[in-house]
Amino acid sequence: MSGIFAQAGPLADWFSTRAGDLLSGLINVVVIILVALVLRAVLGRVIMRVVDKIVHSQRKLGQARATAGRLVTKQVDDNDVRQKRQEQRAQTIGSVLRSIASFVIFGMAFLMILGEFGINLGPVIASAGVLGLAIGFGAQSLVQDFLSGIFLMSEDQFGVGDVVDVGDAVGTVESMTMRITKIRDLDGNLWYVRNGEILRVCNMNQDWANAVIEIPLDYSVDIPRAKEVMEQGLADFAADPEFAPELLDQPMVAGVTAIGNGAVTMRVMIKTKPGSQFGIGRAARARLKERLDREGLKVALPVFPAAGSGATASG
């Protein structure tokens, strides 16, 4: 037993001499952790408030644009959808920024705690700097995707449910992350598009849209008469309770846009709510075709080459 006490003596002496330093170090570690937690909470609230203000200002700007375009009365029903989308975008951006803030704050706190234990931070910081530089060079595309995702969301270029054209992929956005965007095309194929590769975006679901319809009429058709019949058909179409809520303005016949291949092409333009232009266009084409047939106005048939050079015949 005496040997055990003899060996424990130096250990007890060491603790007695180092007790003050140990207690001071533990207190410093606790203070560092508490300060990091408080700073993280405060910074998180600040980030969410800033993001909410940005979204709120963009919402006011959108309402002002709608007022200038005299579309407010038609777009009231879309306010809930827009608000939910803006809230979702704010939550996504806020969560990403909070994650970055947490990484920075807790990383600094970890280094400060290591310093309290007497660990030399010089080599650690130098190694971390070299490693970060290597990762930065090796993951340039990942950083580009991440930054592009932040700008896509913060600028509200498109969101989930929008029909977009981003180049090779054209379809409905099913989900968005900071790195990739998933787009479902008309054939049902799911495209995974890196945000860093999106150089331009055509969004077909913002503010308003046009359903553009081109109808080829036969050369023999009287143009003023055809225009009158089409305008009457469009007026009836706009008065239909099934389609009227989706229209933002009275449909109009723009006139003749092309002559050739045995046809005189008439163009119709219908201003609709965003995303409704496709269904409205299909329905309006069917109504116009029925109206033209009822009035005896012929739709053009294609002209095919007959036997012999340069000869044509109506098919």
Sequence and secondary structure as in RCSB ss.txt:
>XXXX:A:sequence
MSGIFAQAGPLADWFSTRAGDLLSGLINVVVIILVALVLRAVLGRVIMRVVDKIVHSQRKLGQARATAGRLVTKQ
VDDNDVRQKRQEQRAQTIGSVLRSIASFVIFGMAFLMILGEFGINLGPVIASAGVLGLAIGFGAQSLVQDFLSGI
FLMSEDQFGVGDVVDVGDAVGTVESMTMRITKIRDLDGNLWYVRNGEILRVCNMNQDWANAVIEIPLDYSVDIPR
AKEVMEQGLADFAADPEFAPELLDQPMVAGVTAIGNGAVTMRVMIKTKPGSQFGIGRAARARLKERLDREGLKVA
LPVFPAAGSGATASG
>XXXX:A:secstr
 HHHHHHHHHHHHHHHHHHHHHHHHHHHHHHHHHHHHHHHHHHHHHHHHHHHHHHHHHHHHHHHHHHHTT HHHH
GGGHHHHHHHHHHHHHHHHHHHHHHHHHHHHHHHHHHHHHHTT  HHHHHHHHHHHHHHHHHHTHHHHHHHHHHH
HHHHTT   TT EEE SS EEEEEEE SSEEEEEETTS EEEEEGGG    EESSSS EEEEEEEEEETTS HHH
HHHHHHHHHHHHHH TTTGGGBSS  EEEEEEEEETTEEEEEEEEEE TT HHHHHHHHHHHHHHHHHHTT  B 
  EEE SSTT EEE 
